[in-house]
Amino acid sequence: MAKQPDWRLHGVRVVHAGELDPNTPQTPGMHREAAIDTARAGAEKLWAGTVVIHPDAKTGAHHHGEVESVIYVVSGRARMRWGERLEFTAEAGPGDFIYVPPYVPHQEINASTDDELSCVVVRSGQEPVVVNLDLPDVEPNPERIAWVDDIHRAP
């Protein structure tokens, strides 16, 4: 008979707001803090944390290697740019989710000049991969993209 796991030691973990770890790779223009990772919660396949971008600020262009990312906008207005020249853009507000596939060059922008942009980020891996990019030929007028899939239609 298999031994029952000790759920007290290997069960649910709660990481309180004051326990987030700021010692994670950073991208200029934003501040990340880890909440769920191996060290804090024993997670093996996920990383989750918070991101704050100050009013009227933007990150440098970067990607996260083979890791998938999901960004949930808690407050503020996020403007995402992506592509080899950051030639595409879309915006998201409170309650919206953003999906960033592996290796996609992107930039997060706080679209507000007055309010902080606060988000929760979840990644598909533990490696804190942040590859900061130097994109010399950034598109000055990115194409606005409406999210469309097989279920939903563009507004």
Long-range contacts (C-beta under 8 A, 24 or more apart in sequence): 10-42, 13-40, 13-41, 13-42, 15-40, 15-41, 20-49, 20-50, 21-49, 24-49, 24-128, 25-128, 25-129, 25-130, 26-130, 27-59, 27-60, 27-62, 27-130, 27-132, 28-59, 28-60, 28-132, 29-53, 29-57, 29-58, 29-59, 29-60, 29-108, 30-57, 30-59, 30-108, 32-121, 34-128, 37-126, 38-126, 43-126, 44-126, 45-124, 45-125, 45-126, 46-122, 46-123, 46-124, 46-125, 46-126, 47-122, 47-123, 47-125, 47-126, 47-128, 48-120, 48-121, 48-122, 48-123, 49-120, 49-121, 50-118, 50-119, 50-120, 50-121, 51-108, 51-118, 51-119, 51-120, 51-121, 52-116, 52-117, 52-118, 52-119, 53-78, 53-108, 53-109, 53-110, 53-116, 53-117, 53-119, 54-110, 54-116, 55-110, 55-112, 55-113, 55-114, 55-115, 55-116, 56-110, 56-112, 56-113, 57-109, 57-110, 58-107, 58-108, 58-109, 58-110, 59-107, 59-108, 59-109, 60-107, 60-132, 60-133, 61-86, 61-105, 61-106, 61-107, 61-132, 61-133, 61-134, 61-135, 61-138, 62-105, 62-106, 62-107, 62-130, 62-131, 62-132, 62-133, 63-102, 63-103, 63-104, 63-105, 63-106, 63-131, 63-133, 64-100, 64-102, 64-103, 64-123, 64-129, 64-130, 64-131, 65-102, 65-103, 65-127, 65-129, 65-131, 66-102, 66-103, 66-125, 66-129, 67-102, 67-123, 67-124, 67-125, 67-127, 67-129, 68-99, 68-100, 68-101, 68-102, 68-123, 68-124, 69-99, 69-100, 69-121, 69-122, 69-123, 69-124, 70-97, 70-98, 70-99, 70-100, 70-121, 70-122, 70-123, 71-97, 71-98, 71-99, 71-100, 71-108, 71-119, 71-120, 71-121, 72-96, 72-97, 72-98, 72-119, 72-120, 72-121, 72-122, 73-97, 73-98, 73-117, 73-118, 73-119, 74-118, 74-119, 74-120, 75-115, 75-116, 75-117, 75-118, 76-110, 76-111, 76-112, 76-115, 76-116, 76-117, 76-118, 77-110, 77-111, 77-112, 77-115, 77-117, 78-108, 78-109, 78-110, 78-111, 78-117, 78-119, 79-108, 79-109, 79-110, 79-111, 80-106, 80-107, 80-108, 80-109, 81-106, 81-107, 81-109, 81-142, 82-106, 82-107, 83-139, 83-142, 84-135, 85-135, 85-137, 85-138, 85-139, 86-135, 86-138, 86-139, 86-142, 87-139, 87-142, 87-143, 88-142, 88-143, 88-145, 89-142, 89-143, 89-144, 89-145, 90-144, 90-145, 90-146, 90-147, 105-133, 105-135
